[in-house]
Amino acid sequence: MDTTENADIADQGGNTPPGTANRSSSESTEPSAGRRAYPAPRTAAFFDLDKTIIAKSSALAFSRPFYQGGLINRRAVLKSAYAQFMFLLGGADHDQMEKLRAYLSTLTKGWNVQQVREIVAETLHGLIDPIIYDEAASLIEQHHAAGRDVVIVSSSGSEVVEPIGALLGADHVIATRLKVEDGRYTGEIEYYAYAENKASAIRELAAVEGYDLPNCYAYSDSSTDLPMLEAVGHPSAVNPDRALRKEALSREWPVLVFSRPVELHRRLPEFHAPSRSVVATVALGTALLTVGVLWYASRRRRSQA
């Protein structure tokens, strides 16, 4: 069923926080004599990033700062803005994800790794902080309060996803890794966190961390993440594309609607407001996205003429 409210996940049956168990009031909390006490299994919540935690594509959100840093030209910025618009309009299916992967792989060839990391660090708060869904932030807080680890699992590059994970207080990050030689990207992908690869990485992390996957949670917006959702006992579809919505309804998975982007520093006062220069960058990025929308509209009008 669809819902705009986050269920209270901390007290669902069979998913009590680590260190607790479901017992009757008459049952002793101490182990019986001669019986060995076993620790409760560890659990985690696995979150896709784009359109699940944040309202945009993280891989494309930094196009303007990369342009300012001399990594891409204006044509690439416009193309990224157009891709961002199409992503928001209808999500991304398998073919679109493959095209985006190939495009970003070609685009990053020869980039200086340290420069990319510095640009992300300098602009992270201004670009990502305002587009985090309030509902996702609350859900992350609930899972942590229930004693679960939070893991972000994203097809975007680790250079972008890891700082976002740190911003959100995630315990682990699974992300795409680009091949590096002599401090520069080669244009090749070392590991692609996509589709079945996400599920395999989740199972590997669970084996290392001792997560009990049948009691774990997962959240995603895309039908390409079905393997990831199937890997846990408690999957949920968030702002799902058409195919995932159909699948979720047929399997009676919760369907969550996240619609309120919030400035994270308003929720967590220890985060500082972005500088004026970063605010200006965000404004320029918004203007560029508007240009992409107008360009798409004009193309459509011409094709229909």
PyMOL commands that set and color helices and strands:
alter all, ss='L'
color gray80, all
select helices_A, chain A and resi 9-11+58-61+63-68+74-90+94-108+113-131+134-145+158-168+196-209+213-215+223-230+242-251+264-267+276-304
alter helices_A, ss='H'
color red, helices_A
select strands_A, chain A and resi 2-3+44-47+132-133+149-157+172-181+184-191+217-220+234-238+255-256+261-262
alter strands_A, ss='S'
color yellow, strands_A
deselect
rebuild
show_as cartoon
